[in-house]
Amino acid sequence: MLRPRTSSAHAFCLMLLLLCIGFCTSCSKKTTKGITQAEMANTTFSKELTLSYQVQSCVTDDNDLSIDLICLTLDSIIEDSRCPIGVNCIWEGNAKLRFRMTTRSNAYQFDLDTQPNATAFKNDTLIGGYRIKMVDVAPYPTSEYEIQDSNVTAKLVISSKEYTE
């Protein structure tokens, strides 16, 4: 003979069902590297990165250092017409560098200049939700020796576009 359920049994089942639903909805689906796309879109940061010639460097998530948010490479030196130390020049010149950036889903190529305020040059760009600004190129030219591309480094500041300095 079956006995009818009591109201306390119904309350227990209902509470168990609500607990299961709450547990399931509080979990978020993680990508293979442990961060959701929504979390990545909401990450705000500003980091300084020094790139060596043709060596890839990555910006990682501070909460999980195994997660690369973006990777950058100083791909090539297009020009370096900066006025060498010890030489009197009419114009201070410009260094134009080409970079490659990869995110989880896209690859980009862009050029940056050392001239910050000229209309024909740009020392920063906004790509894929990230602001990238070139703040230094080293070494600075001298009249005594020619700089080899393999010795060039570029210092960049990378920030999410929502980040305010």
PyMOL CGO cylinders between C-alpha atoms (Angstrom):
from pymol import cmd
from pymol.cgo import CYLINDER

trace = [
    CYLINDER, 0.00, 0.00, 0.00, 1.35, 3.45, -1.01, 0.3, 1, 1, 1, 1, 1, 1,
    CYLINDER, 1.35, 3.45, -1.01, 1.32, 6.18, 1.50, 0.3, 1, 1, 1, 1, 1, 1,
    CYLINDER, 1.32, 6.18, 1.50, 0.64, 9.75, 0.43, 0.3, 1, 1, 1, 1, 1, 1,
    CYLINDER, 0.64, 9.75, 0.43, 3.59, 12.12, 0.76, 0.3, 1, 1, 1, 1, 1, 1,
    CYLINDER, 3.59, 12.12, 0.76, 3.53, 14.55, 3.60, 0.3, 1, 1, 1, 1, 1, 1,
    CYLINDER, 3.53, 14.55, 3.60, 4.10, 18.26, 3.21, 0.3, 1, 1, 1, 1, 1, 1,
    CYLINDER, 4.10, 18.26, 3.21, 7.54, 17.97, 4.86, 0.3, 1, 1, 1, 1, 1, 1,
    CYLINDER, 7.54, 17.97, 4.86, 8.61, 15.47, 2.17, 0.3, 1, 1, 1, 1, 1, 1,
    CYLINDER, 8.61, 15.47, 2.17, 7.43, 17.91, -0.52, 0.3, 1, 1, 1, 1, 1, 1,
    CYLINDER, 7.43, 17.91, -0.52, 9.29, 20.74, 1.14, 0.3, 1, 1, 1, 1, 1, 1,
    CYLINDER, 9.29, 20.74, 1.14, 12.48, 18.63, 1.31, 0.3, 1, 1, 1, 1, 1, 1,
    CYLINDER, 12.48, 18.63, 1.31, 12.23, 17.70, -2.40, 0.3, 1, 1, 1, 1, 1, 1,
    CYLINDER, 12.23, 17.70, -2.40, 11.55, 21.30, -3.37, 0.3, 1, 1, 1, 1, 1, 1,
    CYLINDER, 11.55, 21.30, -3.37, 14.52, 22.54, -1.33, 0.3, 1, 1, 1, 1, 1, 1,
    CYLINDER, 14.52, 22.54, -1.33, 16.78, 19.88, -2.88, 0.3, 1, 1, 1, 1, 1, 1,
    CYLINDER, 16.78, 19.88, -2.88, 15.60, 20.84, -6.36, 0.3, 1, 1, 1, 1, 1, 1,
    CYLINDER, 15.60, 20.84, -6.36, 16.28, 24.56, -5.71, 0.3, 1, 1, 1, 1, 1, 1,
    CYLINDER, 16.28, 24.56, -5.71, 19.75, 23.76, -4.38, 0.3, 1, 1, 1, 1, 1, 1,
    CYLINDER, 19.75, 23.76, -4.38, 20.58, 21.78, -7.53, 0.3, 1, 1, 1, 1, 1, 1,
    CYLINDER, 20.58, 21.78, -7.53, 19.30, 24.56, -9.79, 0.3, 1, 1, 1, 1, 1, 1,
    CYLINDER, 19.30, 24.56, -9.79, 21.26, 27.19, -7.86, 0.3, 1, 1, 1, 1, 1, 1,
    CYLINDER, 21.26, 27.19, -7.86, 24.44, 25.13, -8.03, 0.3, 1, 1, 1, 1, 1, 1,
    CYLINDER, 24.44, 25.13, -8.03, 24.11, 24.51, -11.77, 0.3, 1, 1, 1, 1, 1, 1,
    CYLINDER, 24.11, 24.51, -11.77, 23.41, 28.14, -12.66, 0.3, 1, 1, 1, 1, 1, 1,
    CYLINDER, 23.41, 28.14, -12.66, 26.27, 29.50, -10.55, 0.3, 1, 1, 1, 1, 1, 1,
    CYLINDER, 26.27, 29.50, -10.55, 28.84, 27.63, -12.65, 0.3, 1, 1, 1, 1, 1, 1,
    CYLINDER, 28.84, 27.63, -12.65, 30.07, 29.20, -15.86, 0.3, 1, 1, 1, 1, 1, 1,
    CYLINDER, 30.07, 29.20, -15.86, 31.46, 27.36, -18.81, 0.3, 1, 1, 1, 1, 1, 1,
    CYLINDER, 31.46, 27.36, -18.81, 35.23, 27.75, -18.96, 0.3, 1, 1, 1, 1, 1, 1,
    CYLINDER, 35.23, 27.75, -18.96, 37.34, 27.69, -22.08, 0.3, 1, 1, 1, 1, 1, 1,
    CYLINDER, 37.34, 27.69, -22.08, 40.22, 25.23, -22.34, 0.3, 1, 1, 1, 1, 1, 1,
    CYLINDER, 40.22, 25.23, -22.34, 42.54, 27.73, -20.66, 0.3, 1, 1, 1, 1, 1, 1,
    CYLINDER, 42.54, 27.73, -20.66, 40.18, 28.43, -17.76, 0.3, 1, 1, 1, 1, 1, 1,
    CYLINDER, 40.18, 28.43, -17.76, 38.65, 31.82, -18.61, 0.3, 1, 1, 1, 1, 1, 1,
    CYLINDER, 38.65, 31.82, -18.61, 35.30, 32.55, -20.18, 0.3, 1, 1, 1, 1, 1, 1,
    CYLINDER, 35.30, 32.55, -20.18, 34.92, 34.85, -23.15, 0.3, 1, 1, 1, 1, 1, 1,
    CYLINDER, 34.92, 34.85, -23.15, 32.79, 37.15, -20.98, 0.3, 1, 1, 1, 1, 1, 1,
    CYLINDER, 32.79, 37.15, -20.98, 35.55, 37.29, -18.36, 0.3, 1, 1, 1, 1, 1, 1,
    CYLINDER, 35.55, 37.29, -18.36, 38.11, 38.08, -21.05, 0.3, 1, 1, 1, 1, 1, 1,
    CYLINDER, 38.11, 38.08, -21.05, 35.96, 40.88, -22.45, 0.3, 1, 1, 1, 1, 1, 1,
    CYLINDER, 35.96, 40.88, -22.45, 35.63, 42.40, -18.97, 0.3, 1, 1, 1, 1, 1, 1,
    CYLINDER, 35.63, 42.40, -18.97, 39.35, 42.25, -18.13, 0.3, 1, 1, 1, 1, 1, 1,
    CYLINDER, 39.35, 42.25, -18.13, 40.75, 45.75, -17.62, 0.3, 1, 1, 1, 1, 1, 1,
    CYLINDER, 40.75, 45.75, -17.62, 44.47, 46.34, -17.29, 0.3, 1, 1, 1, 1, 1, 1,
    CYLINDER, 44.47, 46.34, -17.29, 47.44, 48.43, -18.33, 0.3, 1, 1, 1, 1, 1, 1,
    CYLINDER, 47.44, 48.43, -18.33, 50.82, 46.73, -18.69, 0.3, 1, 1, 1, 1, 1, 1,
    CYLINDER, 50.82, 46.73, -18.69, 54.23, 47.77, -19.96, 0.3, 1, 1, 1, 1, 1, 1,
    CYLINDER, 54.23, 47.77, -19.96, 55.96, 45.30, -22.24, 0.3, 1, 1, 1, 1, 1, 1,
    CYLINDER, 55.96, 45.30, -22.24, 59.43, 45.46, -23.81, 0.3, 1, 1, 1, 1, 1, 1,
    CYLINDER, 59.43, 45.46, -23.81, 59.67, 43.55, -27.07, 0.3, 1, 1, 1, 1, 1, 1,
    CYLINDER, 59.67, 43.55, -27.07, 62.91, 42.27, -28.54, 0.3, 1, 1, 1, 1, 1, 1,
    CYLINDER, 62.91, 42.27, -28.54, 63.26, 41.98, -32.30, 0.3, 1, 1, 1, 1, 1, 1,
    CYLINDER, 63.26, 41.98, -32.30, 61.24, 39.02, -33.64, 0.3, 1, 1, 1, 1, 1, 1,
    CYLINDER, 61.24, 39.02, -33.64, 60.61, 37.52, -30.18, 0.3, 1, 1, 1, 1, 1, 1,
    CYLINDER, 60.61, 37.52, -30.18, 56.99, 36.95, -29.18, 0.3, 1, 1, 1, 1, 1, 1,
    CYLINDER, 56.99, 36.95, -29.18, 55.88, 38.28, -25.77, 0.3, 1, 1, 1, 1, 1, 1,
    CYLINDER, 55.88, 38.28, -25.77, 52.46, 37.73, -24.25, 0.3, 1, 1, 1, 1, 1, 1,
    CYLINDER, 52.46, 37.73, -24.25, 50.27, 39.64, -21.83, 0.3, 1, 1, 1, 1, 1, 1,
    CYLINDER, 50.27, 39.64, -21.83, 48.77, 37.19, -19.34, 0.3, 1, 1, 1, 1, 1, 1,
    CYLINDER, 48.77, 37.19, -19.34, 45.73, 37.30, -17.12, 0.3, 1, 1, 1, 1, 1, 1,
    CYLINDER, 45.73, 37.30, -17.12, 46.80, 38.30, -13.59, 0.3, 1, 1, 1, 1, 1, 1,
    CYLINDER, 46.80, 38.30, -13.59, 44.32, 35.80, -12.13, 0.3, 1, 1, 1, 1, 1, 1,
    CYLINDER, 44.32, 35.80, -12.13, 45.70, 32.88, -14.17, 0.3, 1, 1, 1, 1, 1, 1,
    CYLINDER, 45.70, 32.88, -14.17, 49.22, 33.34, -15.56, 0.3, 1, 1, 1, 1, 1, 1,
    CYLINDER, 49.22, 33.34, -15.56, 48.76, 30.43, -17.96, 0.3, 1, 1, 1, 1, 1, 1,
    CYLINDER, 48.76, 30.43, -17.96, 46.19, 32.48, -19.93, 0.3, 1, 1, 1, 1, 1, 1,
    CYLINDER, 46.19, 32.48, -19.93, 47.57, 34.63, -22.73, 0.3, 1, 1, 1, 1, 1, 1,
    CYLINDER, 47.57, 34.63, -22.73, 45.21, 37.52, -23.46, 0.3, 1, 1, 1, 1, 1, 1,
    CYLINDER, 45.21, 37.52, -23.46, 47.30, 38.84, -26.36, 0.3, 1, 1, 1, 1, 1, 1,
    CYLINDER, 47.30, 38.84, -26.36, 50.72, 38.09, -27.83, 0.3, 1, 1, 1, 1, 1, 1,
    CYLINDER, 50.72, 38.09, -27.83, 52.88, 40.69, -29.59, 0.3, 1, 1, 1, 1, 1, 1,
    CYLINDER, 52.88, 40.69, -29.59, 55.97, 40.48, -31.79, 0.3, 1, 1, 1, 1, 1, 1,
    CYLINDER, 55.97, 40.48, -31.79, 58.26, 43.25, -33.03, 0.3, 1, 1, 1, 1, 1, 1,
    CYLINDER, 58.26, 43.25, -33.03, 58.20, 42.03, -36.62, 0.3, 1, 1, 1, 1, 1, 1,
    CYLINDER, 58.20, 42.03, -36.62, 60.41, 44.53, -38.46, 0.3, 1, 1, 1, 1, 1, 1,
    CYLINDER, 60.41, 44.53, -38.46, 62.00, 47.96, -38.46, 0.3, 1, 1, 1, 1, 1, 1,
    CYLINDER, 62.00, 47.96, -38.46, 60.51, 49.82, -41.42, 0.3, 1, 1, 1, 1, 1, 1,
    CYLINDER, 60.51, 49.82, -41.42, 62.62, 52.92, -40.92, 0.3, 1, 1, 1, 1, 1, 1,
    CYLINDER, 62.62, 52.92, -40.92, 64.81, 54.60, -38.34, 0.3, 1, 1, 1, 1, 1, 1,
    CYLINDER, 64.81, 54.60, -38.34, 65.55, 58.16, -39.36, 0.3, 1, 1, 1, 1, 1, 1,
    CYLINDER, 65.55, 58.16, -39.36, 65.91, 59.52, -35.81, 0.3, 1, 1, 1, 1, 1, 1,
    CYLINDER, 65.91, 59.52, -35.81, 68.60, 62.18, -35.54, 0.3, 1, 1, 1, 1, 1, 1,
    CYLINDER, 68.60, 62.18, -35.54, 71.72, 60.48, -34.12, 0.3, 1, 1, 1, 1, 1, 1,
    CYLINDER, 71.72, 60.48, -34.12, 73.16, 61.62, -30.78, 0.3, 1, 1, 1, 1, 1, 1,
    CYLINDER, 73.16, 61.62, -30.78, 75.81, 64.30, -31.31, 0.3, 1, 1, 1, 1, 1, 1,
    CYLINDER, 75.81, 64.30, -31.31, 74.50, 65.43, -34.70, 0.3, 1, 1, 1, 1, 1, 1,
    CYLINDER, 74.50, 65.43, -34.70, 72.64, 68.67, -35.40, 0.3, 1, 1, 1, 1, 1, 1,
    CYLINDER, 72.64, 68.67, -35.40, 69.53, 67.89, -37.44, 0.3, 1, 1, 1, 1, 1, 1,
    CYLINDER, 69.53, 67.89, -37.44, 66.73, 70.03, -38.85, 0.3, 1, 1, 1, 1, 1, 1,
    CYLINDER, 66.73, 70.03, -38.85, 64.18, 67.39, -37.81, 0.3, 1, 1, 1, 1, 1, 1,
    CYLINDER, 64.18, 67.39, -37.81, 64.37, 64.87, -34.97, 0.3, 1, 1, 1, 1, 1, 1,
    CYLINDER, 64.37, 64.87, -34.97, 63.35, 62.05, -37.30, 0.3, 1, 1, 1, 1, 1, 1,
    CYLINDER, 63.35, 62.05, -37.30, 61.15, 59.02, -36.78, 0.3, 1, 1, 1, 1, 1, 1,
    CYLINDER, 61.15, 59.02, -36.78, 61.39, 55.30, -36.16, 0.3, 1, 1, 1, 1, 1, 1,
    CYLINDER, 61.39, 55.30, -36.16, 58.58, 53.23, -37.68, 0.3, 1, 1, 1, 1, 1, 1,
    CYLINDER, 58.58, 53.23, -37.68, 58.21, 49.65, -36.44, 0.3, 1, 1, 1, 1, 1, 1,
    CYLINDER, 58.21, 49.65, -36.44, 55.89, 46.87, -37.59, 0.3, 1, 1, 1, 1, 1, 1,
    CYLINDER, 55.89, 46.87, -37.59, 54.23, 44.61, -35.04, 0.3, 1, 1, 1, 1, 1, 1,
    CYLINDER, 54.23, 44.61, -35.04, 52.15, 41.43, -35.08, 0.3, 1, 1, 1, 1, 1, 1,
    CYLINDER, 52.15, 41.43, -35.08, 49.45, 40.84, -32.47, 0.3, 1, 1, 1, 1, 1, 1,
    CYLINDER, 49.45, 40.84, -32.47, 47.49, 37.66, -31.90, 0.3, 1, 1, 1, 1, 1, 1,
    CYLINDER, 47.49, 37.66, -31.90, 44.48, 37.12, -29.70, 0.3, 1, 1, 1, 1, 1, 1,
    CYLINDER, 44.48, 37.12, -29.70, 42.62, 33.87, -29.16, 0.3, 1, 1, 1, 1, 1, 1,
    CYLINDER, 42.62, 33.87, -29.16, 40.68, 34.35, -32.37, 0.3, 1, 1, 1, 1, 1, 1,
    CYLINDER, 40.68, 34.35, -32.37, 42.45, 36.93, -34.58, 0.3, 1, 1, 1, 1, 1, 1,
    CYLINDER, 42.45, 36.93, -34.58, 45.82, 38.05, -35.89, 0.3, 1, 1, 1, 1, 1, 1,
    CYLINDER, 45.82, 38.05, -35.89, 46.68, 41.67, -36.68, 0.3, 1, 1, 1, 1, 1, 1,
    CYLINDER, 46.68, 41.67, -36.68, 49.60, 43.58, -38.21, 0.3, 1, 1, 1, 1, 1, 1,
    CYLINDER, 49.60, 43.58, -38.21, 50.18, 47.27, -37.50, 0.3, 1, 1, 1, 1, 1, 1,
    CYLINDER, 50.18, 47.27, -37.50, 52.85, 49.98, -37.60, 0.3, 1, 1, 1, 1, 1, 1,
    CYLINDER, 52.85, 49.98, -37.60, 53.75, 52.47, -34.87, 0.3, 1, 1, 1, 1, 1, 1,
    CYLINDER, 53.75, 52.47, -34.87, 55.98, 55.55, -34.96, 0.3, 1, 1, 1, 1, 1, 1,
    CYLINDER, 55.98, 55.55, -34.96, 58.08, 57.35, -32.36, 0.3, 1, 1, 1, 1, 1, 1,
    CYLINDER, 58.08, 57.35, -32.36, 56.50, 60.68, -33.35, 0.3, 1, 1, 1, 1, 1, 1,
    CYLINDER, 56.50, 60.68, -33.35, 53.59, 61.26, -30.95, 0.3, 1, 1, 1, 1, 1, 1,
    CYLINDER, 53.59, 61.26, -30.95, 52.00, 64.44, -32.30, 0.3, 1, 1, 1, 1, 1, 1,
    CYLINDER, 52.00, 64.44, -32.30, 52.49, 64.47, -36.05, 0.3, 1, 1, 1, 1, 1, 1,
    CYLINDER, 52.49, 64.47, -36.05, 49.46, 63.93, -38.28, 0.3, 1, 1, 1, 1, 1, 1,
    CYLINDER, 49.46, 63.93, -38.28, 51.36, 61.62, -40.65, 0.3, 1, 1, 1, 1, 1, 1,
    CYLINDER, 51.36, 61.62, -40.65, 52.55, 59.37, -37.82, 0.3, 1, 1, 1, 1, 1, 1,
    CYLINDER, 52.55, 59.37, -37.82, 50.90, 57.49, -34.98, 0.3, 1, 1, 1, 1, 1, 1,
    CYLINDER, 50.90, 57.49, -34.98, 52.50, 56.14, -31.84, 0.3, 1, 1, 1, 1, 1, 1,
    CYLINDER, 52.50, 56.14, -31.84, 49.39, 54.31, -30.63, 0.3, 1, 1, 1, 1, 1, 1,
    CYLINDER, 49.39, 54.31, -30.63, 46.53, 52.28, -32.03, 0.3, 1, 1, 1, 1, 1, 1,
    CYLINDER, 46.53, 52.28, -32.03, 43.32, 50.55, -30.94, 0.3, 1, 1, 1, 1, 1, 1,
    CYLINDER, 43.32, 50.55, -30.94, 43.02, 46.96, -32.15, 0.3, 1, 1, 1, 1, 1, 1,
    CYLINDER, 43.02, 46.96, -32.15, 40.76, 44.15, -30.98, 0.3, 1, 1, 1, 1, 1, 1,
    CYLINDER, 40.76, 44.15, -30.98, 39.70, 46.05, -27.87, 0.3, 1, 1, 1, 1, 1, 1,
    CYLINDER, 39.70, 46.05, -27.87, 43.28, 46.82, -26.80, 0.3, 1, 1, 1, 1, 1, 1,
    CYLINDER, 43.28, 46.82, -26.80, 45.10, 50.15, -26.88, 0.3, 1, 1, 1, 1, 1, 1,
    CYLINDER, 45.10, 50.15, -26.88, 48.77, 49.76, -27.79, 0.3, 1, 1, 1, 1, 1, 1,
    CYLINDER, 48.77, 49.76, -27.79, 51.14, 52.70, -27.41, 0.3, 1, 1, 1, 1, 1, 1,
    CYLINDER, 51.14, 52.70, -27.41, 54.84, 52.72, -28.29, 0.3, 1, 1, 1, 1, 1, 1,
    CYLINDER, 54.84, 52.72, -28.29, 56.71, 54.74, -25.66, 0.3, 1, 1, 1, 1, 1, 1,
    CYLINDER, 56.71, 54.74, -25.66, 60.36, 54.01, -26.55, 0.3, 1, 1, 1, 1, 1, 1,
    CYLINDER, 60.36, 54.01, -26.55, 62.63, 52.43, -29.14, 0.3, 1, 1, 1, 1, 1, 1,
    CYLINDER, 62.63, 52.43, -29.14, 66.16, 51.49, -28.09, 0.3, 1, 1, 1, 1, 1, 1,
    CYLINDER, 66.16, 51.49, -28.09, 68.99, 51.87, -28.70, 0.3, 1, 1, 1, 1, 1, 1,
    CYLINDER, 68.99, 51.87, -28.70, 68.96, 55.48, -29.82, 0.3, 1, 1, 1, 1, 1, 1,
    CYLINDER, 68.96, 55.48, -29.82, 71.08, 56.05, -32.95, 0.3, 1, 1, 1, 1, 1, 1,
    CYLINDER, 71.08, 56.05, -32.95, 74.57, 57.49, -32.74, 0.3, 1, 1, 1, 1, 1, 1,
    CYLINDER, 74.57, 57.49, -32.74, 76.86, 58.68, -35.52, 0.3, 1, 1, 1, 1, 1, 1,
    CYLINDER, 76.86, 58.68, -35.52, 79.51, 56.17, -34.41, 0.3, 1, 1, 1, 1, 1, 1,
    CYLINDER, 79.51, 56.17, -34.41, 77.87, 52.86, -35.30, 0.3, 1, 1, 1, 1, 1, 1,
    CYLINDER, 77.87, 52.86, -35.30, 74.94, 51.37, -37.21, 0.3, 1, 1, 1, 1, 1, 1,
    CYLINDER, 74.94, 51.37, -37.21, 72.24, 49.65, -35.17, 0.3, 1, 1, 1, 1, 1, 1,
    CYLINDER, 72.24, 49.65, -35.17, 71.53, 46.05, -36.14, 0.3, 1, 1, 1, 1, 1, 1,
    CYLINDER, 71.53, 46.05, -36.14, 67.82, 45.10, -36.27, 0.3, 1, 1, 1, 1, 1, 1,
    CYLINDER, 67.82, 45.10, -36.27, 68.48, 42.23, -33.86, 0.3, 1, 1, 1, 1, 1, 1,
    CYLINDER, 68.48, 42.23, -33.86, 69.53, 44.74, -31.16, 0.3, 1, 1, 1, 1, 1, 1,
    CYLINDER, 69.53, 44.74, -31.16, 66.36, 46.85, -31.35, 0.3, 1, 1, 1, 1, 1, 1,
    CYLINDER, 66.36, 46.85, -31.35, 63.76, 46.76, -28.58, 0.3, 1, 1, 1, 1, 1, 1,
    CYLINDER, 63.76, 46.76, -28.58, 60.42, 48.54, -28.36, 0.3, 1, 1, 1, 1, 1, 1,
    CYLINDER, 60.42, 48.54, -28.36, 58.70, 49.47, -25.12, 0.3, 1, 1, 1, 1, 1, 1,
    CYLINDER, 58.70, 49.47, -25.12, 54.90, 49.35, -25.38, 0.3, 1, 1, 1, 1, 1, 1,
    CYLINDER, 54.90, 49.35, -25.38, 52.06, 50.09, -23.00, 0.3, 1, 1, 1, 1, 1, 1,
    CYLINDER, 52.06, 50.09, -23.00, 49.13, 47.75, -23.60, 0.3, 1, 1, 1, 1, 1, 1,
    CYLINDER, 49.13, 47.75, -23.60, 45.76, 48.42, -22.01, 0.3, 1, 1, 1, 1, 1, 1,
    CYLINDER, 45.76, 48.42, -22.01, 42.22, 47.33, -22.46, 0.3, 1, 1, 1, 1, 1, 1,
    CYLINDER, 42.22, 47.33, -22.46, 40.26, 50.12, -24.13, 0.3, 1, 1, 1, 1, 1, 1,
    CYLINDER, 40.26, 50.12, -24.13, 38.06, 50.59, -21.05, 0.3, 1, 1, 1, 1, 1, 1,
    CYLINDER, 38.06, 50.59, -21.05, 41.13, 51.22, -18.88, 0.3, 1, 1, 1, 1, 1, 1,
    CYLINDER, 41.13, 51.22, -18.88, 41.63, 54.84, -17.87, 0.3, 1, 1, 1, 1, 1, 1,
    CYLINDER, 41.63, 54.84, -17.87, 45.13, 56.03, -17.08, 0.3, 1, 1, 1, 1, 1, 1,
]
cmd.load_cgo(trace, "trace")
